[in-house]
Amino acid sequence: MAKLLNNDIFGNLIYAFVILFYIETFGRRSLAKSFIFLFYSPFVFLLNMMLIFSTLSLCMLFRRKRFTRTVIVTFWVILGTVNGLVLGNRMTPFTVADLALLDNGIMILPNYFNKFQIVLIIALVIGVVGLFIKSFISAPKRKNKINYKFAVTGFLLIIAMTFGSWQMAVKYNLVSTYFYNLNYAYRDYGVPYCFVNTWLNTGISKPMNYSKSRIRNIFDKGELKKNLTEDGKFHKAAEKKPNVIFLQMESFIDPERLKNLKFSKNPDPNFQALKKKFSSGYLTVPSVGAGTANTEFEMLSGMTVKFFGPGEYPYKSILKEQTAESICYNLKHYGYSAHAIHNHRGAFYSRNIVYANLGFDTFTSLEYMNHVKKTPRNWAKDEILTDEILGAMKSTENSDFVCCISVQGHGKYPTDGSYNTEIKIDGLPTVEEKNAYEYYVQQVYEMDKFIGNLTKRLEKFPEKTVLVIYGDHLPPLDIKNSDMRNSTIYQTEYVIWSNFDMPKRDVDLKSYQVAPIVMNRLNLDQGIVTKYHQLHRGENSYLANLKLLQYDMLYGDNYIFGGANPYKKANMKMGVKPIQVYGTFKVGEQVYVRGKNFTPFSKVNIDGKIISTSFYSPEILGINDEVTAEELKKLKISQVEKNKEILSTTK
């Protein structure tokens, strides 16, 4: 057996089979389901095995074959393990896009794992590194010289066979390169194939019929009259329009939509009352259990992520590089200011970069908030957002668009029952599930109280205001389609509330259709994508032409704009309330900074160096390091997030 395993071909085939079986078993949480995958989809199983085998075949090109094999085997084992762990904490599998969020993931590990588990993870990482070092030092070299002509030819032949198998599987619809549902794709097509696809398949592929004339013919003659593309300028409306607020609630659903569960009391009375009185409906979102930023992208841009690569986050790719049409830019045509609010890290999903490319004028993240209460799992509670929303609207005299992203309902939910909950649930099969559900519903109950308080405050607000409330995705609770009263895990709900009379019109929507619908209700039609949805929704070519527009705007030649993207990056300010420094004073040996609007994330900055700082109040900071009188003259205040990234610095 040892001789067989050492063989470049047979040994690697055996390793590939064992590795694939481990990956699929850990991801599916079932050995039986892996056997079902093998026997019911043998060609797909073989394709995944070939992908692993082709990487192992690199061993043919190196004298340290055992070390090379160890590295490759470790990569696949880690991939399978991480995918299984990710599926244990959310409802979507691991993708290459998650690697772009690695820094964000490290920072929120305490929200998902206890101290012992984090130490164990660190120990495993150190162990893997040690294994590589030991393997490199002790692994023997091949006794015989490598026949590189034979080895390279063999390796290329294996790659060709793998690629040919891939193309054959696609041709005969055994696998697909488009994943509408990542969960189902990973289940049906295998983890290695899907993971590699999330690496190779990114951005929006160029449509075969893409051309200037094809883009221009999407709209009928006269439909783009008086649009931004005509003169490239914004024109303020003659009359003040209502404020518009998008309130995106983290993992928020009406728990009573879950079948066979009984609650000791109504978990969301305010949201249920709003659904009955105001326009509402089901909202189809692009993700489940995670992927907040993709729902957010669709709501703001009117574009859909289904045309991007599987599992891709535009916030971590194209939108970090360029601007894109959004409701922010469209409403600026009518004199609006645009504000973003999020009670979590400002750099999460690169929002501190992306929001400027979507046209926001201000962004108030957690680092600019005071008196923030936390959940037992260390997420900021949403009650802080009421004053932040009202503060943003009060900061200007003109109409305002506010996009507020909630975080309180974020998973993972504890299963140990160590937290008190006001609502008890019957109908769950295990104590662990009952504990997790009750904790989640407790967060929903508190988030619903926040909704009730916000609408009461907005009723008294002296300006007309429209508030769109919606959930970004279902919670990561291993919910299946059969568990939902509407039979799908890809729908949340929305309500369009207003403090003035608006007719109730209930309709089910996709998340990328909401902004154009809201603008239409207010008799606003600015924006290419907005007009397209308003004028052509429901046509046979609706999605095909939407893909053409998205490609043209983000990756193509901007034919729809006359050849150049008209949207300029906004001069976005972090925080609505300006942070000001009035001076310094000394008490004994301690130096203090006196100012305004400080938060626990305010740090003293001297010549670009962050000084150890203590937060005492929004008006007082303490300097912990020794500084000279000359250095104090150069003092500035920076807002520094947990990952040490500087979000802003006073002038």
KADARA-V936226 format. One record per helix or strand. SS is the DSSP state (alpha for helix, beta for strand). FROM is the first residue (numbers start at 1). LEN is the number of residues. If there is no record, write none. Layout:
ss	from	len
SS	FROM	LEN
SS	FROM	LEN
This chain:
ss	from	len
alpha	2	5
alpha	10	19
alpha	31	10
alpha	42	20
alpha	65	25
alpha	96	12
alpha	109	4
alpha	115	24
alpha	148	24
alpha	182	8
alpha	191	10
alpha	212	5
alpha	228	4
beta	243	7
alpha	255	3
beta	258	1
beta	262	2
alpha	269	9
beta	279	6
alpha	292	10
alpha	305	3
alpha	314	3
alpha	318	3
alpha	327	6
beta	337	6
alpha	348	10
beta	362	3
alpha	366	3
beta	374	1
beta	380	1
alpha	382	13
beta	400	6
beta	425	2
alpha	431	29
beta	465	7
alpha	481	3
beta	484	1
beta	491	8
beta	509	2
alpha	511	11
alpha	528	9
alpha	542	13
alpha	559	3
beta	573	2
beta	580	8
beta	590	7
beta	602	5
beta	609	3
beta	613	5
beta	620	4
alpha	629	4
beta	635	6
beta	646	4
